[in-house]
Amino acid sequence: MRWALVIDESGKFARRKDDVTVAGVLLPAASASVLGRTLRQAMLDADPRCPWPLHSAHLRTLTWLAAARTTELQRQGPGGHRDVGQACEQILDALESYRRRQTERVFQDIATGSKGDWDNLQDLERWLDSRRNLRWAKRTLRRHQGGLFDRVARTVKNFTGEEQRRGLGMWAFTASESMRGNACDSPLSPDRYVALLQVLIERAADMLYRAHPEHTLVVRPFVRHVALGGPRRPLQAADVAVLVRQAQLPQDLAIVADPPSDYPGTHPGTGFLADLLANTARIQRGQLDALHLELRHRTGLWATSGPERRSHCAAHIKARDYILAARAGDAPPQQSLAGLRPWARDQALSWGAE
């Protein structure tokens, strides 16, 4: 049986000072398209004019949601909640009065299916946050926004329950940095994204091997530009295959790499879920338990840290010495973990005790 690991990322990897995360959803390959259709229908039930496919970072902004939903109203005609439509109109009228050209750029990005200029979107969003005269419109749209995210989580929880009744399941994996930018120093790869991608594949392979050692793992990333010993270029299936060969994975587990697809590509539903998972993990950097609970709340999936297979794991370079010393019985001081993110410190303590 084939299992798909659908992968996406969040954050600006070219900016070392920015927080970044790579995340993946592991599920039966045959279930991926079913989940995509199920999520799409759930969004239509919540709002017949809900834009699709979704991008979670953009969906978290009122600017993009108002523009995208208005685009759907213009394309399909009236539908959905009237108060939400009125809130969108008020917000867009205000934005166009503030900066028409920047607002039009958001509509152009939506029309072309582009993620667009994130800095432009954030500039409009910051201005919108400061407008007290739009209190009703913002409250109405935020309530609707929260309802869409809640619908995603409930749908995924129900879908996972059905998979479990079939003796299968779905898992969530994330690979982040224990300190900002420390994947840049990883011995796994000079490319920050690739280093975290390899960690993610290792974790998913470990989980699948323990649950179904005779099955096949299919790795499905989206296209992105990476630096692999030369100029930056689009990631290819052959590159992922090399990562798999270099990883410390169960030898008996069959792993294949699909060609990276354009976003939303061939899997918009599961792709959105992987995107939401990555975006949520990047934003939530507290204690490990709090991180896992937030991921469960937002995505409906249980995240797992998995075993620490590599002592030089890209996401936990600073924790390496502590983990190895603790396993050797040397009782290293917890102060050596100073500077780690709270979740990474919790993880190192847990792995050191194994």
C-alpha positions as CSV (number, residue, x, y, z in Angstrom):
1,M,0.0,0.0,0.0
2,R,1.2,3.5,-0.9
3,W,1.2,6.4,1.6
4,A,1.6,10.0,0.6
5,L,3.6,12.6,2.6
6,V,2.2,15.9,1.3
7,I,4.7,18.7,2.2
8,D,4.6,22.4,2.4
9,E,6.5,25.1,4.3
10,S,5.9,28.5,5.9
11,G,8.2,31.5,6.4
12,K,10.8,33.3,4.3
13,F,13.8,30.9,4.1
14,A,16.0,33.6,2.5
15,R,15.8,35.7,5.6
16,R,17.8,34.0,8.3
17,K,16.2,36.3,11.0
18,D,12.7,34.9,10.0
19,D,11.1,31.8,11.6
20,V,10.5,29.0,9.2
21,T,8.8,25.6,9.3
22,V,8.5,22.6,7.0
23,A,5.5,20.4,7.6
24,G,3.9,17.3,6.1
25,V,0.6,15.3,6.3
26,L,1.0,11.5,6.1
27,L,-2.0,9.6,4.9
28,P,-2.9,6.8,2.5
29,A,-2.3,7.9,-1.1
30,A,-5.7,6.8,-2.2
31,S,-7.3,9.0,0.5
32,A,-5.5,12.2,-0.5
33,S,-7.9,13.2,-3.3
34,V,-10.9,12.1,-1.1
35,L,-9.7,14.4,1.7
36,G,-9.3,17.2,-0.8
37,R,-12.9,16.9,-2.0
38,T,-14.1,16.6,1.6
39,L,-12.4,19.8,2.6
40,R,-13.6,21.6,-0.4
41,Q,-17.2,20.6,0.3
42,A,-16.9,21.5,4.0
43,M,-15.7,25.0,2.9
44,L,-18.7,25.3,0.5
45,D,-21.1,24.3,3.3
46,A,-19.6,26.9,5.6
47,D,-19.7,29.6,2.8
48,P,-20.8,28.9,-0.8
49,R,-18.5,31.8,-1.8
50,C,-15.5,30.7,0.1
51,P,-12.4,31.1,-2.2
52,W,-10.6,27.9,-3.2
53,P,-7.9,26.7,-3.1
54,L,-6.9,28.4,0.2
55,H,-3.5,29.6,1.4
56,S,-3.5,29.7,5.2
57,A,-1.2,32.6,5.8
58,H,-3.4,34.7,3.4
59,L,-6.6,33.4,4.9
60,R,-5.5,34.7,8.3
61,T,-5.6,38.2,6.9
62,L,-8.9,40.1,6.6
63,T,-7.6,41.9,3.5
64,W,-7.1,38.8,1.4
65,L,-10.3,37.1,2.7
66,A,-12.4,40.1,1.8
67,A,-10.8,40.5,-1.7
68,A,-10.9,36.7,-2.4
69,R,-14.5,36.3,-1.3
70,T,-15.6,39.4,-3.3
71,T,-13.8,37.9,-6.4
72,E,-16.0,34.8,-5.9
73,L,-19.1,36.9,-5.6
74,Q,-18.3,38.7,-8.8
75,R,-17.6,35.4,-10.6
76,Q,-20.5,33.3,-9.3
77,G,-23.1,35.9,-8.2
78,P,-24.7,36.5,-4.8
79,G,-24.5,33.7,-2.2
80,G,-23.5,33.0,1.3
81,H,-23.9,35.2,4.4
82,R,-25.1,38.7,3.6
83,D,-23.5,40.2,6.7
84,V,-20.2,38.8,5.6
85,G,-20.6,40.3,2.2
86,Q,-21.4,43.7,3.6
87,A,-18.4,43.5,5.9
88,C,-16.2,42.7,2.9
89,E,-17.5,45.7,1.0
90,Q,-16.8,48.1,3.9
91,I,-13.3,46.8,4.3
92,L,-12.5,47.0,0.6
93,D,-14.0,50.4,0.2
94,A,-11.8,51.6,3.1
95,L,-8.7,49.9,1.7
96,E,-9.2,51.4,-1.8
97,S,-9.6,54.8,-0.3
98,Y,-6.3,54.3,1.6
99,R,-4.2,52.8,-1.2
100,R,-6.1,51.9,-4.4
101,R,-3.1,50.6,-6.3
102,Q,-1.9,48.3,-3.5
103,T,-5.4,47.0,-3.1
104,E,-5.8,46.4,-6.8
105,R,-2.6,44.4,-6.7
106,V,-4.2,42.0,-4.2
107,F,-7.1,41.4,-6.6
108,Q,-4.6,40.8,-9.5
109,D,-2.7,38.2,-7.5
110,I,-6.0,36.4,-6.7
111,A,-7.1,36.5,-10.3
112,T,-3.8,35.0,-11.5
113,G,-3.6,32.4,-8.7
114,S,-0.4,34.0,-7.3
115,K,0.5,34.1,-3.6
116,G,1.5,37.7,-4.4
117,D,3.5,40.3,-2.5
118,W,3.2,39.3,1.1
119,D,4.8,42.7,2.3
120,N,2.1,44.6,0.4
121,L,-0.6,42.5,1.9
122,Q,0.8,43.0,5.4
123,D,1.0,46.7,4.9
124,L,-2.7,46.9,4.1
125,E,-3.5,44.6,7.0
126,R,-1.6,46.8,9.5
127,W,-3.5,49.8,8.3
128,L,-6.8,48.0,8.6
129,D,-6.1,46.9,12.1
130,S,-5.8,50.6,13.1
131,R,-9.2,51.6,11.8
132,R,-11.7,52.0,14.7
133,N,-14.5,53.0,12.3
134,L,-14.5,49.5,10.8
135,R,-15.0,47.7,14.1
136,W,-18.3,46.0,13.0
137,A,-16.9,44.9,9.7
138,K,-13.7,43.5,11.1
139,R,-15.5,41.7,14.0
140,T,-17.9,40.1,11.5
141,L,-15.2,39.0,9.1
142,R,-13.0,37.7,11.9
143,R,-15.9,35.6,13.3
144,H,-16.4,34.2,9.8
145,Q,-12.7,33.6,9.4
146,G,-12.6,31.7,12.7
147,G,-15.6,29.6,11.6
148,L,-13.7,28.5,8.4
149,F,-10.7,27.4,10.4
150,D,-12.9,25.6,12.9
151,R,-14.7,23.8,10.0
152,V,-11.3,22.6,8.6
153,A,-10.3,21.1,12.0
154,R,-13.7,19.4,12.5
155,T,-13.6,18.0,9.0
156,V,-10.1,16.6,9.4
157,K,-10.9,15.1,12.8
158,N,-13.9,13.3,11.4
159,F,-12.0,12.1,8.3
160,T,-9.2,10.8,10.5
161,G,-11.7,8.9,12.6
162,E,-13.1,7.2,9.5
163,E,-9.5,6.3,8.4
164,Q,-8.8,4.8,11.9
165,R,-12.0,2.7,11.6
166,R,-10.5,1.3,8.4
167,G,-7.3,0.4,10.3
168,L,-5.4,3.3,8.8
169,G,-4.7,6.8,10.0
170,M,-3.3,10.3,9.4
171,W,-0.3,11.9,11.0
172,A,1.2,15.4,11.1
173,F,4.9,16.2,11.2
174,T,6.8,19.4,11.5
175,A,10.4,20.4,11.3
176,S,11.4,23.8,12.7
177,E,14.5,25.4,14.1
178,S,15.4,25.2,17.7
179,M,17.1,28.6,17.3
180,R,16.3,31.1,14.6
181,G,18.2,30.3,11.4
182,N,20.2,27.4,12.8
183,A,19.3,25.1,9.9
184,C,21.7,27.3,7.9
185,D,24.5,25.6,9.9
186,S,23.2,22.1,9.4
187,P,25.6,19.4,8.1
188,L,22.6,17.9,6.3
189,S,22.5,20.6,3.6
190,P,23.7,24.1,2.9
191,D,20.1,24.9,2.0
192,R,17.9,25.8,5.0
193,Y,14.7,24.3,3.4
194,V,16.4,21.1,2.3
195,A,17.9,20.5,5.7
196,L,14.5,20.7,7.4
197,L,12.9,18.7,4.6
198,Q,15.2,15.8,5.2
199,V,14.4,15.8,9.0
200,L,10.7,15.8,8.1
201,I,11.1,12.8,5.7
202,E,13.0,10.9,8.4
203,R,10.3,11.4,11.0
204,A,7.5,10.4,8.6
205,A,9.5,7.3,7.5
206,D,10.1,6.2,11.1
207,M,6.4,6.5,11.9
208,L,5.2,4.6,8.8
209,Y,7.8,1.9,9.3
210,R,6.6,1.3,12.9
211,A,3.0,1.2,11.8
212,H,3.2,-0.5,8.4
213,P,6.7,-1.7,7.6
214,E,5.7,-3.4,4.4
215,H,4.1,-0.3,2.8
216,T,5.6,2.4,0.5
217,L,6.1,6.1,1.3
218,V,5.5,8.6,-1.5
219,V,7.1,12.0,-0.9
220,R,5.1,14.9,-2.4
221,P,6.6,18.4,-2.0
222,F,5.6,21.5,-3.8
223,V,8.0,23.3,-6.1
224,R,10.4,25.7,-4.6
225,H,13.9,27.0,-5.5
226,V,16.8,25.5,-3.5
227,A,20.6,25.8,-3.5
228,L,22.2,22.4,-3.8
229,G,25.9,23.0,-4.5
230,G,25.2,25.6,-7.3
231,P,22.9,28.3,-8.4
232,R,19.3,28.3,-6.9
233,R,17.0,26.2,-9.1
234,P,13.6,24.4,-8.7
235,L,13.6,21.3,-6.5
236,Q,13.3,18.1,-8.6
237,A,12.2,14.6,-7.8
238,A,15.8,13.4,-8.3
239,D,16.9,15.8,-5.5
240,V,14.4,14.4,-3.1
241,A,15.5,10.9,-4.0
242,V,19.1,11.9,-3.1
243,L,17.8,13.2,0.3
244,V,16.1,9.8,0.9
245,R,19.3,7.9,0.1
246,Q,21.3,10.1,2.5
247,A,18.8,9.9,5.3
248,Q,19.0,7.4,8.2
249,L,15.9,5.5,7.3
250,P,14.7,1.9,7.8
251,Q,16.3,-0.1,5.0
252,D,13.2,-2.2,4.4
253,L,10.9,0.8,3.8
254,A,10.3,1.6,0.1
255,I,10.3,5.4,-0.5
256,V,9.7,7.1,-3.8
257,A,9.6,10.8,-4.7
258,D,6.9,12.4,-6.9
259,P,7.9,15.4,-9.1
260,P,7.3,18.5,-7.0
261,S,4.0,20.2,-8.1
262,D,3.0,23.8,-8.4
263,Y,0.9,25.2,-5.6
264,P,-2.0,24.2,-5.5
265,G,-0.8,21.6,-7.9
266,T,-2.4,18.2,-8.0
267,H,-3.4,18.1,-4.3
268,P,-5.0,21.4,-3.2
269,G,-6.9,19.9,-0.3
270,T,-4.1,18.1,1.4
271,G,-1.8,20.8,0.3
272,F,-3.8,23.4,2.1
273,L,-3.8,21.2,5.2
274,A,0.0,20.9,5.1
275,D,0.3,24.6,4.6
276,L,-2.0,25.3,7.6
277,L,0.1,22.9,9.6
278,A,3.4,24.6,8.7
279,N,1.9,28.1,9.2
280,T,0.5,27.2,12.7
281,A,3.7,25.6,13.8
282,R,5.8,28.6,12.7
283,I,3.5,31.0,14.6
284,Q,3.3,28.9,17.8
285,R,6.7,28.6,19.4
286,G,5.8,27.9,23.1
287,Q,6.0,24.7,25.1
288,L,6.0,21.4,23.2
289,D,2.6,20.4,24.7
290,A,1.1,23.8,23.8
291,L,2.4,23.5,20.3
292,H,0.9,20.0,19.8
293,L,-2.5,21.2,21.3
294,E,-2.5,24.2,19.0
295,L,-1.8,22.1,16.0
296,R,-4.6,19.7,17.0
297,H,-7.0,22.7,17.5
298,R,-6.2,24.4,14.2
299,T,-5.7,21.4,11.9
300,G,-7.5,18.5,13.6
301,L,-4.3,16.4,13.4
302,W,-2.1,15.0,16.1
303,A,1.5,16.0,15.6
304,T,4.3,13.8,16.7
305,S,7.9,14.6,17.5
306,G,9.1,11.1,16.6
307,P,12.4,9.6,17.8
308,E,15.6,11.6,17.5
309,R,17.3,9.5,14.9
310,R,20.2,11.8,14.0
311,S,22.5,13.3,16.6
312,H,23.1,16.2,14.3
313,C,19.4,16.7,13.5
314,A,19.1,20.0,11.5
315,A,16.4,21.4,13.7
316,H,18.2,20.7,17.0
317,I,21.9,21.3,16.5
318,K,22.3,23.1,19.8
319,A,20.5,20.3,21.7
320,R,22.8,17.5,20.2
321,D,25.5,17.6,22.9
322,Y,22.9,17.6,25.7
323,I,21.0,14.6,24.2
324,L,24.1,12.5,23.7
325,A,25.5,13.3,27.1
326,A,22.3,12.5,28.8
327,R,22.0,9.2,27.0
328,A,25.6,8.4,28.1
329,G,24.5,9.0,31.7
330,D,26.7,12.2,32.2
331,A,23.8,14.3,33.6
332,P,24.5,17.4,31.6
333,P,23.2,20.7,33.1
334,Q,19.9,21.9,31.7
335,Q,21.4,25.4,31.5
336,S,23.2,24.1,28.4
337,L,19.9,24.3,26.6
338,A,19.6,28.0,27.2
339,G,18.6,29.9,24.1
340,L,16.5,27.1,22.7
341,R,12.8,27.6,21.8
342,P,10.7,26.3,24.6
343,W,9.4,23.4,22.5
344,A,12.9,22.5,21.4
345,R,14.1,22.5,25.0
346,D,11.1,20.2,26.0
347,Q,12.0,17.9,23.1
348,A,15.7,17.7,24.0
349,L,14.8,16.8,27.6
350,S,12.4,14.1,26.4
351,W,14.9,12.7,23.9
352,G,17.8,12.8,26.4
353,A,15.7,10.7,28.8
354,E,15.2,7.9,26.2
